Amino acid sequence: MNDILAVLDKYLALHPEDKNRLSLLSSQLAKGEDVTIRKNFTGHVTGSGLVLSPDRKKILLVYHKFFQRWIQPGGHIDPGDATPFDTAIREVREETGAEGLTSLSAEEPPVPIDIDVHHISANQAKDEPEHRHYDFRYAFIADSENIRNEDDGIAKVEWVPLEDSRIQLEPWMRTRLPR
């Protein structure tokens, strides 16, 4: 959890305009809440990857069966993940088969290009009430466009041109992706 606080502090130093948007996460960390466990239904951390193709003209997306939409690969922190960065890499590999990922963060530990806060609806099948995800979004460049789909929760995996309407990135975040 100290790693998450350190990454959050570095992120906010780079993007102070996001302080209010991330105030609940900061508050949970200040209270000593474990935001790495999925059963923290105030909110918990996830990790995802915004993976650019080698030519930086496409982004890797997955069609998520539960959410019924195209999103970047990512998911919950597993016990073996030391940081949200580790989660992002693991999830990208599990959901897409992509290998040869190079982080675009110059910081150590790597800092995400965005920390998104989004609402997750209740899921009766998993006995989960509605809650928040604090999605630490990391940017990567893939060394090839080789992908495969072997994840049950993912219907499709595709390289999508950055101009494609399926890409749900906020306009300001597009400016954080290197071209």
Sequence and secondary structure as in RCSB ss.txt:
>XXXX:A:sequence
MNDILAVLDKYLALHPEDKNRLSLLSSQLAKGEDVTIRKNFTGHVTGSGLVLSPDRKKILLVYHKFFQRWIQPGG
HIDPGDATPFDTAIREVREETGAEGLTSLSAEEPPVPIDIDVHHISANQAKDEPEHRHYDFRYAFIADSENIRNE
DDGIAKVEWVPLEDSRIQLEPWMRTRLPR
>XXXX:A:secstr
 HHHHHHHHHHHHH GGGTTTTHHHHHHHHTT  TTSTT SS EEEEEEEEE TTSSEEEEEEETTTTEEE SEE
E  TT SSHHHHHHHHHHHHH    EEE   SSS   SEEEEEEE  BGGGTB  EEEEEEEEEEEES       
 TTEEEEEEEETT TT    HHHHTTS  
